[in-house]
Amino acid sequence: MNKVLTETDQVIAESIVGNDLFLKKTMKDKLASIASIDIIIVDFTALADTDAEIMEAVESIRIMDYKVRFIFVMPYKAEGDPFLKECFYAGIYDLIISDQYLEISEQLAVCVTEGMRYKDALKYRDAAINDQPKEAAISRKTMIGIAGAGIRSGATHNSIVLGNFLRANNQMTAVLEYAQRPALQSVCEATGASFYNEGYFSLKGVDYYPECDRERLTAVAGRLYDYIIMDFGNYADADQILFNKCDVRIIISGSKPWELANLEEVFRSQEEEVLKKYHFCFLGTTNNRLQKEIIKHMEPLENIYFLEYNEDPLACDHFPEGFEILRDYLEPVKKEKKKKSLL
């Protein structure tokens, strides 16, 4: 949101960032300062209020006769939701219900510069029973599991590069560390990144969550991400049940003989039908003969890739194999939409 506001020359008086925030309490605490504010943007994914409490917060501002305009970003709402009808009749027309990052950005730019009109919000006037409501946010996310065939095989390294690649393709992305040998905290310290209370830091638009557990995973899955990359570290130490629940499963291996030997642990632990759904990525070779030998050794498995080694993963978003690995989830044409985007 900050990027859109900067691009549209808006002055940000205050930014309140967090999860499980209470709009009603915040409006009460900030009542005096709101008099000088023109627009309040509310991201519903960060709120813990009920719909009724949100409308009470709005009314508390209007009672003071403040000329403030509300913009509601509600990716989990759908047309026909009674709350949207309530917003319409309350004169709140700046309603964004898309769950797509680019659409949210584009609509937000319109809302802050021009504002939605009565005719734009007419579609929300009639509440309807929706037989096919939006699925919960967690079901729409693509979960990517990355594990190394051995220790220091490059799982964290390539989780970072893949995260940058997805962000460069306009996808909201989080990297969760689910490894026994954590490394992300040291990345945060080395880069001087700010660590937020919600347990993450951000670099190049990607959010990183060090040392996660199941509870943290559940919390992050409820946030507005398109992709969640889980760094499982060494495959032998990983939660293989959780790894196999990921939509996309990637194994990282070196190409030297002793590195290839680490794959035997992967082969022993899973049935062939499971392994056929894995994507095996090899580092450290551009030798065509060696690549052919590896491909032959991996038969009948077919999802074989040879990755470039990038010395500085934080500075790299080059992961061309990503389009093939994510062929069922990511469309290359999305890059063209960037022409219309403000981000």
KAQUI-V298138 format. One record per pair of residues at least 12 apart in sequence whose ideal C-beta (glycine too) atoms are under 8 Angstrom apart, sorted by the first residue. I is the first residue (numbers start at 0). GAP is how many residues later the second one is. Records with the same first field share a line. If there is no record, write none. Layout:
I=GAP ; GAP
This chain:
0=40 ; 42 ; 72 ; 107
1=13
2=102 ; 339 ; 340
3=101 ; 104 ; 105 ; 108 ; 338 ; 339
4=107
6=102 ; 335 ; 336
7=101 ; 104 ; 105 ; 334
9=29 ; 102
12=20 ; 23 ; 24
13=16 ; 19
16=29 ; 179
17=28 ; 179 ; 180
18=27 ; 179 ; 200 ; 204
19=26 ; 27 ; 28
20=25 ; 26 ; 27
21=25 ; 26 ; 27 ; 31
22=19 ; 24 ; 26 ; 30 ; 31 ; 34
23=25 ; 29 ; 30 ; 32 ; 33 ; 36
25=31
26=30 ; 33 ; 34
27=29 ; 32
30=29 ; 30 ; 33
33=27 ; 30 ; 32 ; 34
34=29 ; 31
36=29 ; 31
37=29 ; 30 ; 31
38=29 ; 30 ; 31 ; 32 ; 73
39=21 ; 28 ; 29 ; 30 ; 31
40=29 ; 30 ; 32 ; 67 ; 71
41=12 ; 28 ; 29 ; 30 ; 31
42=30 ; 181
43=28 ; 29 ; 30 ; 31 ; 32 ; 33
44=28 ; 30 ; 31 ; 92 ; 177 ; 178 ; 179
50=32 ; 35
54=31 ; 35
57=12 ; 32 ; 34
68=25 ; 46
69=22 ; 24
70=23 ; 25 ; 37 ; 40 ; 41
71=15 ; 20 ; 22 ; 23 ; 24
72=23 ; 31 ; 35
73=21 ; 22 ; 23
74=21 ; 22 ; 23 ; 24 ; 29 ; 62 ; 149
75=23 ; 58 ; 60 ; 61
76=20 ; 57
77=19 ; 52 ; 55 ; 56
78=18 ; 44 ; 45 ; 49 ; 51
79=46 ; 47 ; 48 ; 49 ; 50
80=46 ; 49
81=45
83=13 ; 40 ; 43
84=39 ; 40 ; 41 ; 42
86=34 ; 37
87=33 ; 34 ; 36 ; 37
88=36
91=29
92=22 ; 23 ; 24 ; 25 ; 27 ; 28
93=17 ; 21 ; 22
94=21 ; 26 ; 29
95=12 ; 15
98=35 ; 38 ; 41 ; 125
100=69 ; 70 ; 71 ; 123 ; 125 ; 242
101=68 ; 232 ; 235 ; 238 ; 239 ; 241
104=236 ; 237 ; 238
105=234 ; 235 ; 236
108=233
136=84 ; 85 ; 86 ; 87
137=83 ; 84
140=80 ; 84 ; 85 ; 86 ; 87
141=84 ; 85 ; 86 ; 105 ; 106 ; 184 ; 187
142=84 ; 85 ; 87 ; 102 ; 103 ; 104 ; 105
143=18 ; 83 ; 84 ; 85 ; 86 ; 102 ; 103 ; 104 ; 105 ; 106 ; 182
144=85 ; 87 ; 97 ; 98 ; 99 ; 101 ; 103 ; 104 ; 105
145=12 ; 13 ; 16 ; 83 ; 84 ; 85 ; 86 ; 104 ; 106
146=85 ; 86 ; 87 ; 88 ; 91 ; 96 ; 102 ; 103 ; 104 ; 105
147=85 ; 86 ; 87 ; 103 ; 104 ; 105
148=86 ; 102 ; 103 ; 104 ; 105 ; 110 ; 113 ; 114 ; 116 ; 117
149=84 ; 85 ; 86 ; 103 ; 104 ; 109 ; 112
150=30 ; 83
152=81 ; 99 ; 100 ; 101 ; 106 ; 109 ; 130
153=98 ; 100 ; 129
154=24 ; 76 ; 77 ; 78 ; 79 ; 97
155=21 ; 23 ; 27 ; 28 ; 75 ; 77
156=153 ; 156
157=92 ; 94 ; 123 ; 149 ; 155 ; 161
158=16 ; 70 ; 72
159=15 ; 27 ; 46 ; 153 ; 154
160=149 ; 152 ; 155 ; 156 ; 157 ; 158
161=67 ; 157 ; 160
162=12 ; 43 ; 45 ; 64 ; 66
163=40 ; 42 ; 149 ; 150 ; 152 ; 153 ; 155
164=152 ; 153 ; 154 ; 157
165=40 ; 60 ; 61 ; 63 ; 156 ; 164
166=37 ; 38 ; 39 ; 150
167=149
168=161 ; 163 ; 165 ; 166
169=164 ; 165 ; 167 ; 168 ; 171 ; 173
170=55 ; 56 ; 159 ; 163
171=52 ; 53 ; 54 ; 55
172=32 ; 33 ; 34 ; 52 ; 53 ; 54 ; 55 ; 56
173=26 ; 32 ; 33 ; 34 ; 35 ; 46 ; 49 ; 51 ; 53 ; 54 ; 55
174=31 ; 32 ; 33 ; 34 ; 54 ; 56
175=33 ; 36 ; 40 ; 41 ; 44 ; 52 ; 53 ; 54 ; 55
176=31 ; 32 ; 33 ; 34 ; 35 ; 54 ; 56
177=34 ; 39 ; 52 ; 53 ; 54 ; 55 ; 60 ; 61 ; 64
178=52 ; 53 ; 54 ; 55 ; 58 ; 59
179=53 ; 54 ; 57
180=52 ; 53 ; 56
181=28 ; 29
183=24 ; 25 ; 26 ; 27 ; 47
184=25 ; 26
186=16 ; 21 ; 127
187=13 ; 20 ; 22
190=12 ; 123
198=17
202=111
203=110 ; 113
206=18
216=13
226=102
229=12 ; 13 ; 16
234=16 ; 30 ; 31 ; 34
235=29
239=29 ; 30
243=26 ; 30
246=82
247=31 ; 77 ; 78 ; 81
248=28 ; 29 ; 30
249=28 ; 29 ; 30 ; 31 ; 75
250=12 ; 15 ; 27 ; 28 ; 29 ; 30
251=29 ; 31 ; 55
252=27 ; 28 ; 29 ; 30
253=28 ; 29 ; 30
254=27 ; 28 ; 29 ; 30 ; 35 ; 39 ; 51
255=28
258=25
259=34 ; 37
262=17
265=12
271=28
274=26
275=24 ; 25 ; 26 ; 27
276=26
277=23 ; 25
278=24 ; 26 ; 46
279=18 ; 21 ; 23 ; 24 ; 25
280=24 ; 25 ; 26 ; 40
281=12 ; 22 ; 23 ; 24 ; 25
282=23 ; 24 ; 26
283=25
284=21
285=20
290=15
302=22
304=16 ; 19 ; 20
306=12 ; 14
